[in-house]
Amino acid sequence: MSTRRRCREIVLQLLYEHDLGGTRTPEAARAFIKSRLQGRKALTDFADRLLSGTLKHRDQVDRQLSRLSTHWTLPRMPATDRNVLRLGAYEILFGGTPGQVAVSEAILLAKRYGDRNSPRFVNGVLDRLYKEHIGQVKPAVAPETGGAQAVDGHADQGPSANPGLSDSAKLP
């Protein structure tokens, strides 16, 4: 596993915790990151930037994700998928990570921590966001009525609920 991928996993854990009402201070979050990365400064700084940036831009990111995930409101999504999307969207829009890398890394996180439909859902939403961001496609407009909106030729069916696994059981 790449070291930056490990950073993303740690940040996903902290985003998940924050999303579920965690009250870890920024200093405590940085200490957690540092301990998980065995004090490697460059990686700790990278993970810290991902976490603080995703939290700082959360409202903007959430607006974009809400617009693109046509049949899934953010609160209705599994917390893991929601936070994988937030991290990936932050990297695409603000993080300076090449968009294709951000999408690929988010898909890998979704495969590891989401359910069987999570990777496809994450791919559809973030691929559309990336293509809009670089101007390849026109921005999607939220439909006024029901019906699946195609994202790159695939209906956005969203993540499936998996009552057998809780989101908290998936993160290390």
GROMACS elastic network, one bead per residue, 0.5 to 0.9 nm:
[ bonds ]
;  ai    aj funct       b0    kb
    1     4     6  0.84432   500
    1     5     6  0.65733   500
    1     6     6  0.69466   500
    2     5     6  0.50971   500
    2     6     6  0.64053   500
    2     7     6  0.87908   500
    3     7     6  0.63585   500
    3     8     6  0.87915   500
    3    37     6  0.86405   500
    3    43     6  0.73979   500
    4     8     6  0.63270   500
    4     9     6  0.87008   500
    4    43     6  0.70067   500
    4    46     6  0.78886   500
    4    47     6  0.79755   500
    5     8     6  0.50119   500
    5     9     6  0.63165   500
    5    10     6  0.87570   500
    5   105     6  0.70801   500
    5   108     6  0.89369   500
    5   109     6  0.85365   500
    6     9     6  0.50377   500
    6    10     6  0.63304   500
    6    11     6  0.86428   500
    6    37     6  0.81605   500
    6    47     6  0.89512   500
    7    10     6  0.51990   500
    7    11     6  0.61924   500
    7    12     6  0.85625   500
    7    33     6  0.79703   500
    7    36     6  0.87843   500
    7    37     6  0.76348   500
    7    43     6  0.67972   500
    7    44     6  0.76448   500
    7    46     6  0.73548   500
    7    47     6  0.51509   500
    7    48     6  0.87691   500
    7    50     6  0.85879   500
    8    12     6  0.59882   500
    8    13     6  0.85992   500
    8    47     6  0.67181   500
    8    50     6  0.77634   500
    8    51     6  0.88490   500
    8    87     6  0.80671   500
    8   105     6  0.82703   500
    8   106     6  0.87241   500
    8   109     6  0.81819   500
    9    13     6  0.63344   500
    9    14     6  0.88270   500
    9   109     6  0.71572   500
    9   171     6  0.87575   500
   10    13     6  0.51130   500
   10    14     6  0.64833   500
   10    15     6  0.87386   500
   10    32     6  0.86813   500
   10    33     6  0.67157   500
   10    36     6  0.75422   500
   10    37     6  0.88014   500
   10    47     6  0.75713   500
   11    14     6  0.50739   500
   11    15     6  0.60682   500
   11    16     6  0.84384   500
   11    33     6  0.78307   500
   11    47     6  0.62798   500
   11    48     6  0.78570   500
   11    50     6  0.69745   500
   11    51     6  0.56849   500
   11    87     6  0.81944   500
   12    15     6  0.50296   500
   12    16     6  0.59575   500
   12    17     6  0.84544   500
   12    51     6  0.82939   500
   12    80     6  0.80261   500
   12    83     6  0.65146   500
   12    84     6  0.66441   500
   12    87     6  0.73343   500
   12   109     6  0.85307   500
   12   171     6  0.86436   500
   13    16     6  0.51435   500
   13    17     6  0.61658   500
   13    18     6  0.86259   500
   13    80     6  0.89102   500
   13    83     6  0.89222   500
   13   171     6  0.66409   500
   13   172     6  0.79324   500
   14    18     6  0.60437   500
   14    19     6  0.84425   500
   14    22     6  0.85168   500
   14    24     6  0.86735   500
   14    29     6  0.73391   500
   14    32     6  0.89828   500
   14    33     6  0.89367   500
   14    51     6  0.76396   500
   15    18     6  0.50151   500
   15    19     6  0.59582   500
   15    20     6  0.85867   500
   15    51     6  0.72254   500
   15    54     6  0.83741   500
   15    55     6  0.79529   500
   15    83     6  0.62409   500
   15    84     6  0.87646   500
   15    86     6  0.87304   500
   15    87     6  0.83566   500
   16    19     6  0.50534   500
   16    20     6  0.63131   500
   16    21     6  0.88603   500
   16    22     6  0.84900   500
   16    79     6  0.65984   500
   16    80     6  0.65893   500
   16    82     6  0.86572   500
   16    83     6  0.62229   500
   16    84     6  0.89242   500
   16   168     6  0.86670   500
   16   171     6  0.88275   500
   17    20     6  0.52750   500
   17    21     6  0.65732   500
   17    22     6  0.50912   500
   17    23     6  0.83013   500
   17    24     6  0.85301   500
   18    21     6  0.52425   500
   18    23     6  0.66847   500
   18    24     6  0.75923   500
   19    22     6  0.69523   500
   19    79     6  0.74531   500
   19    83     6  0.79556   500
   20    79     6  0.80228   500
   24    27     6  0.80476   500
   24    28     6  0.59075   500
   24    29     6  0.61678   500
   25    28     6  0.50790   500
   25    29     6  0.61298   500
   25    30     6  0.85917   500
   26    30     6  0.61404   500
   26    31     6  0.85740   500
   26    52     6  0.82233   500
   27    30     6  0.51338   500
   27    31     6  0.61909   500
   27    32     6  0.86250   500
   28    32     6  0.61322   500
   28    33     6  0.86013   500
   29    32     6  0.50240   500
   29    33     6  0.61897   500
   29    34     6  0.85519   500
   29    48     6  0.81853   500
   29    51     6  0.88295   500
   30    34     6  0.60138   500
   30    35     6  0.85228   500
   30    44     6  0.75733   500
   30    45     6  0.87542   500
   30    47     6  0.85882   500
   30    48     6  0.63611   500
   31    34     6  0.50092   500
   31    35     6  0.60826   500
   31    36     6  0.85543   500
   32    35     6  0.51987   500
   32    36     6  0.61645   500
   32    37     6  0.85892   500
   33    36     6  0.51925   500
   33    37     6  0.61307   500
   33    38     6  0.84841   500
   33    39     6  0.83286   500
   33    43     6  0.88921   500
   33    44     6  0.60975   500
   33    47     6  0.70512   500
   33    48     6  0.73156   500
   34    37     6  0.51681   500
   34    38     6  0.59484   500
   34    40     6  0.70461   500
   34    41     6  0.77212   500
   34    43     6  0.83831   500
   34    44     6  0.54839   500
   34    45     6  0.87662   500
   34    47     6  0.89995   500
   35    38     6  0.50106   500
   35    39     6  0.59894   500
   35    40     6  0.89721   500
   35    44     6  0.89510   500
   36    39     6  0.77212   500
   36    44     6  0.88609   500
   37    40     6  0.58981   500
   37    41     6  0.85326   500
   37    43     6  0.69756   500
   37    44     6  0.65648   500
   38    41     6  0.88728   500
   38    44     6  0.87783   500
   39    42     6  0.89566   500
   39    43     6  0.83022   500
   39    44     6  0.69525   500
   40    43     6  0.56156   500
   40    44     6  0.59932   500
   40    45     6  0.85908   500
   41    45     6  0.59631   500
   41    46     6  0.84860   500
   42    45     6  0.51737   500
   42    46     6  0.61981   500
   42    47     6  0.87235   500
   43    47     6  0.61194   500
   43    48     6  0.83812   500
   44    47     6  0.52147   500
   44    48     6  0.59541   500
   44    49     6  0.85217   500
   45    48     6  0.50102   500
   45    49     6  0.60851   500
   45    50     6  0.86185   500
   46    49     6  0.51826   500
   46    50     6  0.63015   500
   46    51     6  0.87529   500
   47    50     6  0.50432   500
   47    51     6  0.61874   500
   47    52     6  0.85776   500
   48    51     6  0.51655   500
   48    52     6  0.60055   500
   48    53     6  0.82173   500
   49    52     6  0.52781   500
   49    53     6  0.56702   500
   49    54     6  0.81961   500
   49    95     6  0.83197   500
   50    53     6  0.52504   500
   50    54     6  0.59218   500
   50    55     6  0.85090   500
   50    87     6  0.74748   500
   50    90     6  0.79471   500
   50    91     6  0.76294   500
   50    95     6  0.71982   500
   51    54     6  0.52720   500
   51    55     6  0.62009   500
   51    56     6  0.84984   500
   51    87     6  0.81269   500
   52    55     6  0.52085   500
   52    56     6  0.59372   500
   52    57     6  0.85640   500
   53    57     6  0.60358   500
   53    58     6  0.81404   500
   53    90     6  0.71967   500
   53    91     6  0.87661   500
   53    94     6  0.77635   500
   53    95     6  0.74270   500
   54    57     6  0.53432   500
   54    58     6  0.56267   500
   54    61     6  0.80314   500
   54    86     6  0.68149   500
   54    87     6  0.61093   500
   54    89     6  0.85134   500
   54    90     6  0.55397   500
   54    91     6  0.81095   500
   54    94     6  0.86546   500
   54    95     6  0.85915   500
   55    59     6  0.83523   500
   55    86     6  0.89414   500
   56    59     6  0.79216   500
   56    60     6  0.89509   500
   57    60     6  0.54691   500
   57    61     6  0.60716   500
   57    62     6  0.85028   500
   57    90     6  0.71980   500
   57    94     6  0.82462   500
   58    61     6  0.50392   500
   58    62     6  0.58442   500
   58    63     6  0.85206   500
   58    86     6  0.72077   500
   58    90     6  0.79907   500
   59    62     6  0.50784   500
   59    63     6  0.62357   500
   59    64     6  0.87860   500
   60    63     6  0.52497   500
   60    64     6  0.65211   500
   60    65     6  0.87947   500
   61    64     6  0.52159   500
   61    65     6  0.61894   500
   61    66     6  0.85591   500
   61    85     6  0.88366   500
   61    86     6  0.63394   500
   61    87     6  0.89083   500
   61    89     6  0.62966   500
   61    90     6  0.64580   500
   61    93     6  0.81652   500
   62    66     6  0.59016   500
   62    67     6  0.84486   500
   62    74     6  0.75449   500
   62    85     6  0.90000   500
   62    86     6  0.70639   500
   62    89     6  0.88317   500
   63    66     6  0.51527   500
   63    67     6  0.62203   500
   63    68     6  0.87285   500
   64    67     6  0.51819   500
   64    68     6  0.62917   500
   64    69     6  0.86742   500
   64    89     6  0.83131   500
   64   129     6  0.77389   500
   65    68     6  0.51112   500
   65    69     6  0.59099   500
   65    70     6  0.88744   500
   65    73     6  0.87715   500
   65    74     6  0.77023   500
   65    82     6  0.88260   500
   65    85     6  0.74979   500
   65    86     6  0.77660   500
   65    89     6  0.78260   500
   65   125     6  0.72569   500
   65   126     6  0.83564   500
   65   129     6  0.81567   500
   66    69     6  0.54237   500
   66    70     6  0.69962   500
   66    71     6  0.89707   500
   66    72     6  0.75551   500
   66    73     6  0.61049   500
   66    74     6  0.63497   500
   66   142     6  0.87719   500
   67    70     6  0.63198   500
   67   140     6  0.72972   500
   67   141     6  0.69969   500
   67   142     6  0.57973   500
   68    71     6  0.88828   500
   68   124     6  0.89076   500
   68   125     6  0.59798   500
   68   126     6  0.85566   500
   68   128     6  0.75495   500
   68   129     6  0.74627   500
   68   139     6  0.88143   500
   68   140     6  0.66188   500
   68   141     6  0.79685   500
   68   142     6  0.73267   500
   68   151     6  0.86155   500
   68   156     6  0.88800   500
   69    72     6  0.55104   500
   69    73     6  0.71349   500
   69    74     6  0.82901   500
   69   121     6  0.86313   500
   69   124     6  0.86724   500
   69   125     6  0.62455   500
   69   142     6  0.86974   500
   69   156     6  0.68676   500
   69   157     6  0.87245   500
   69   158     6  0.72716   500
   70    73     6  0.76480   500
   70   141     6  0.89837   500
   70   142     6  0.62774   500
   70   143     6  0.73782   500
   70   148     6  0.75750   500
   70   149     6  0.68355   500
   70   156     6  0.69429   500
   70   157     6  0.86760   500
   70   158     6  0.85402   500
   71   146     6  0.81291   500
   71   147     6  0.84572   500
   71   148     6  0.73873   500
   71   149     6  0.84873   500
   71   156     6  0.72354   500
   71   157     6  0.71522   500
   71   158     6  0.70110   500
   72    75     6  0.81892   500
   72    76     6  0.61927   500
   72    77     6  0.63209   500
   72   156     6  0.88390   500
   72   157     6  0.83117   500
   72   158     6  0.63170   500
   72   159     6  0.83524   500
   73    76     6  0.52766   500
   73    77     6  0.65695   500
   74    77     6  0.53514   500
   74    78     6  0.84026   500
   74    79     6  0.85836   500
   74    82     6  0.64359   500
   75    78     6  0.78261   500
   75    79     6  0.79399   500
   75    82     6  0.81820   500
   76    79     6  0.84716   500
   77    80     6  0.81493   500
   77    81     6  0.65506   500
   77    82     6  0.59694   500
   77   158     6  0.79450   500
   77   159     6  0.68890   500
   77   160     6  0.86547   500
   77   161     6  0.83932   500
   78    81     6  0.54445   500
   78    82     6  0.62344   500
   78    83     6  0.87630   500
   78   114     6  0.82887   500
   78   159     6  0.74243   500
   78   160     6  0.84831   500
   78   161     6  0.73412   500
   78   167     6  0.69572   500
   79    82     6  0.50367   500
   79    83     6  0.61657   500
   79    84     6  0.85541   500
   79   167     6  0.65797   500
   79   168     6  0.88314   500
   80    83     6  0.53491   500
   80    84     6  0.61475   500
   80    85     6  0.85857   500
   80   110     6  0.77605   500
   80   113     6  0.68766   500
   80   114     6  0.62294   500
   80   167     6  0.61637   500
   80   168     6  0.84467   500
   80   170     6  0.83735   500
   80   171     6  0.84943   500
   81    84     6  0.50852   500
   81    85     6  0.60838   500
   81    86     6  0.85398   500
   81   110     6  0.66390   500
   81   113     6  0.83243   500
   81   114     6  0.63303   500
   81   115     6  0.88039   500
   81   118     6  0.65103   500
   81   119     6  0.87766   500
   81   121     6  0.84808   500
   81   122     6  0.72014   500
   81   159     6  0.76279   500
   82    85     6  0.52147   500
   82    86     6  0.62314   500
   82    87     6  0.88002   500
   82   122     6  0.89304   500
   83    87     6  0.61017   500
   83    88     6  0.84312   500
   84    87     6  0.52616   500
   84    88     6  0.61302   500
   84    89     6  0.84777   500
   84   106     6  0.59310   500
   84   107     6  0.82867   500
   84   109     6  0.67847   500
   84   110     6  0.66536   500
   84   114     6  0.89712   500
   84   122     6  0.76629   500
   85    88     6  0.51092   500
   85    89     6  0.58523   500
   85    90     6  0.83524   500
   85   106     6  0.70460   500
   85   110     6  0.88997   500
   85   122     6  0.63159   500
   85   125     6  0.78946   500
   85   126     6  0.70747   500
   86    89     6  0.51593   500
   86    90     6  0.60020   500
   86    91     6  0.85849   500
   87    90     6  0.51759   500
   87    91     6  0.62934   500
   87    92     6  0.87568   500
   87   102     6  0.85562   500
   87   106     6  0.75569   500
   88    91     6  0.51727   500
   88    92     6  0.62813   500
   88    93     6  0.86903   500
   88    99     6  0.86825   500
   88   102     6  0.54674   500
   88   103     6  0.62239   500
   88   104     6  0.89316   500
   88   105     6  0.76453   500
   88   106     6  0.55313   500
   88   107     6  0.89017   500
   88   122     6  0.88059   500
   88   126     6  0.70009   500
   89    92     6  0.50604   500
   89    93     6  0.60103   500
   89    94     6  0.81110   500
   89    95     6  0.87626   500
   89    99     6  0.89729   500
   89   102     6  0.78369   500
   89   103     6  0.83139   500
   89   126     6  0.65319   500
   89   129     6  0.74140   500
   89   130     6  0.81933   500
   90    93     6  0.52637   500
   90    94     6  0.54110   500
   90    95     6  0.58925   500
   90   102     6  0.88933   500
   91    94     6  0.55970   500
   91    96     6  0.62531   500
   91    97     6  0.54762   500
   91    98     6  0.79583   500
   91    99     6  0.74151   500
   91   102     6  0.59947   500
   91   103     6  0.88182   500
   92    95     6  0.62147   500
   92    96     6  0.68958   500
   92    97     6  0.62412   500
   92    98     6  0.68685   500
   92    99     6  0.50259   500
   92   100     6  0.84275   500
   92   101     6  0.88222   500
   92   102     6  0.61884   500
   92   103     6  0.79367   500
   92   126     6  0.83572   500
   92   129     6  0.79619   500
   92   130     6  0.64059   500
   92   133     6  0.78745   500
   93    96     6  0.75525   500
   93    97     6  0.86806   500
   93    99     6  0.83427   500
   93   129     6  0.85978   500
   93   130     6  0.80464   500
   93   133     6  0.72255   500
   94    97     6  0.81878   500
   95    98     6  0.87128   500
   96    99     6  0.83787   500
   97   100     6  0.84089   500
   97   101     6  0.67519   500
   97   102     6  0.61766   500
   98   101     6  0.53432   500
   98   102     6  0.63048   500
   98   103     6  0.88199   500
   99   102     6  0.50324   500
   99   103     6  0.61751   500
   99   104     6  0.85608   500
   99   126     6  0.88526   500
   99   127     6  0.84371   500
   99   130     6  0.58753   500
   99   131     6  0.86383   500
   99   133     6  0.87985   500
   99   134     6  0.87890   500
  100   103     6  0.51434   500
  100   104     6  0.60971   500
  100   105     6  0.85334   500
  100   127     6  0.80433   500
  100   130     6  0.76767   500
  101   104     6  0.51017   500
  101   105     6  0.60137   500
  101   106     6  0.84734   500
  102   105     6  0.52225   500
  102   106     6  0.61111   500
  102   107     6  0.86202   500
  102   126     6  0.85122   500
  103   106     6  0.51686   500
  103   107     6  0.62098   500
  103   108     6  0.87454   500
  103   122     6  0.80311   500
  103   123     6  0.65902   500
  103   126     6  0.59847   500
  103   127     6  0.65250   500
  103   130     6  0.79585   500
  104   107     6  0.51212   500
  104   108     6  0.63385   500
  104   109     6  0.87830   500
  104   123     6  0.79359   500
  105   108     6  0.51116   500
  105   109     6  0.63393   500
  105   110     6  0.86735   500
  106   109     6  0.50431   500
  106   110     6  0.61399   500
  106   111     6  0.86041   500
  106   119     6  0.80808   500
  106   122     6  0.70770   500
  106   123     6  0.78383   500
  106   126     6  0.84080   500
  107   111     6  0.61321   500
  107   112     6  0.86326   500
  107   118     6  0.80007   500
  107   119     6  0.50181   500
  107   120     6  0.77256   500
  107   121     6  0.88731   500
  107   122     6  0.61852   500
  107   123     6  0.61220   500
  108   111     6  0.50397   500
  108   112     6  0.62504   500
  108   113     6  0.86299   500
  108   119     6  0.73435   500
  109   112     6  0.51456   500
  109   113     6  0.59646   500
  109   114     6  0.75397   500
  109   119     6  0.81213   500
  110   113     6  0.52980   500
  110   115     6  0.75230   500
  110   116     6  0.86966   500
  110   117     6  0.87645   500
  110   118     6  0.55097   500
  110   119     6  0.50176   500
  110   120     6  0.86900   500
  110   121     6  0.89269   500
  110   122     6  0.70510   500
  111   114     6  0.57390   500
  111   115     6  0.71722   500
  111   116     6  0.72008   500
  111   117     6  0.86029   500
  111   118     6  0.67608   500
  111   119     6  0.54732   500
  112   115     6  0.83297   500
  112   170     6  0.82188   500
  112   171     6  0.89741   500
  113   118     6  0.86213   500
  113   167     6  0.81000   500
  113   170     6  0.53686   500
  113   171     6  0.64127   500
  114   117     6  0.76604   500
  114   118     6  0.53078   500
  114   119     6  0.74148   500
  114   159     6  0.86488   500
  114   167     6  0.78333   500
  114   170     6  0.74092   500
  115   118     6  0.53479   500
  115   119     6  0.79824   500
  115   159     6  0.75788   500
  115   160     6  0.73854   500
  115   161     6  0.81050   500
  115   162     6  0.69623   500
  115   165     6  0.84856   500
  116   119     6  0.70820   500
  116   120     6  0.83910   500
  116   159     6  0.83293   500
  116   160     6  0.80503   500
  117   120     6  0.56763   500
  117   121     6  0.63451   500
  117   122     6  0.87487   500
  117   157     6  0.89017   500
  117   158     6  0.75646   500
  117   159     6  0.53947   500
  117   160     6  0.62008   500
  118   121     6  0.51107   500
  118   122     6  0.59660   500
  118   123     6  0.83668   500
  118   158     6  0.76207   500
  118   159     6  0.52991   500
  118   160     6  0.76292   500
  119   122     6  0.51805   500
  119   123     6  0.59515   500
  119   124     6  0.85520   500
  119   159     6  0.86605   500
  120   123     6  0.50516   500
  120   124     6  0.61261   500
  120   125     6  0.87247   500
  120   156     6  0.89370   500
  120   158     6  0.82917   500
  120   159     6  0.83081   500
  121   124     6  0.51995   500
  121   125     6  0.63263   500
  121   126     6  0.85759   500
  121   156     6  0.68142   500
  121   157     6  0.71394   500
  121   158     6  0.52908   500
  121   159     6  0.60216   500
  122   125     6  0.53783   500
  122   126     6  0.59531   500
  122   127     6  0.80919   500
  122   158     6  0.83809   500
  122   159     6  0.85223   500
  123   126     6  0.54070   500
  123   127     6  0.55807   500
  123   128     6  0.82437   500
  124   127     6  0.53778   500
  124   128     6  0.62077   500
  124   129     6  0.86761   500
  124   151     6  0.61017   500
  124   152     6  0.72664   500
  124   154     6  0.76924   500
  124   155     6  0.86951   500
  124   156     6  0.69528   500
  125   128     6  0.53789   500
  125   129     6  0.62939   500
  125   130     6  0.87472   500
  125   151     6  0.75298   500
  125   156     6  0.79415   500
  126   130     6  0.59861   500
  126   131     6  0.84779   500
  127   130     6  0.50938   500
  127   131     6  0.61294   500
  127   132     6  0.85489   500
  127   151     6  0.85770   500
  127   152     6  0.82829   500
  128   131     6  0.51452   500
  128   132     6  0.61107   500
  128   133     6  0.84505   500
  128   137     6  0.78638   500
  128   139     6  0.84449   500
  128   140     6  0.83822   500
  128   151     6  0.66619   500
  128   152     6  0.72487   500
  129   132     6  0.51569   500
  129   133     6  0.60062   500
  129   134     6  0.87452   500
  129   139     6  0.82487   500
  130   134     6  0.63273   500
  130   135     6  0.84902   500
  130   136     6  0.86066   500
  131   134     6  0.53197   500
  131   135     6  0.59928   500
  131   136     6  0.50188   500
  131   137     6  0.57710   500
  131   138     6  0.84266   500
  131   139     6  0.88758   500
  132   136     6  0.58727   500
  132   137     6  0.51726   500
  132   138     6  0.60352   500
  132   139     6  0.57060   500
  132   140     6  0.83658   500
  133   136     6  0.77730   500
  133   137     6  0.85134   500
  133   139     6  0.87015   500
  134   137     6  0.81820   500
  135   138     6  0.69226   500
  135   139     6  0.86373   500
  137   140     6  0.84549   500
  140   143     6  0.88385   500
  140   151     6  0.87943   500
  142   145     6  0.89722   500
  142   149     6  0.86179   500
  143   146     6  0.71598   500
  143   147     6  0.82929   500
  143   148     6  0.89609   500
  143   149     6  0.75602   500
  146   149     6  0.87385   500
  148   154     6  0.89420   500
  148   155     6  0.54466   500
  148   156     6  0.61961   500
  148   157     6  0.71859   500
  149   153     6  0.89953   500
  149   154     6  0.81358   500
  149   155     6  0.57117   500
  149   156     6  0.62645   500
  149   157     6  0.89257   500
  150   153     6  0.52570   500
  150   154     6  0.50773   500
  150   156     6  0.62668   500
  151   154     6  0.52221   500
  151   155     6  0.60641   500
  151   156     6  0.63231   500
  152   155     6  0.83087   500
  154   157     6  0.85165   500
  155   158     6  0.86954   500
  157   160     6  0.81787   500
  159   162     6  0.89927   500
  161   164     6  0.89188   500
  162   165     6  0.58517   500
  162   166     6  0.76445   500
  163   166     6  0.69325   500
  165   168     6  0.83051   500
  165   169     6  0.66434   500
  165   170     6  0.76418   500
  166   169     6  0.53684   500
  166   170     6  0.70917   500
  167   170     6  0.54837   500
  167   171     6  0.73066   500
  168   171     6  0.59320   500
  168   172     6  0.86179   500
  169   172     6  0.77306   500
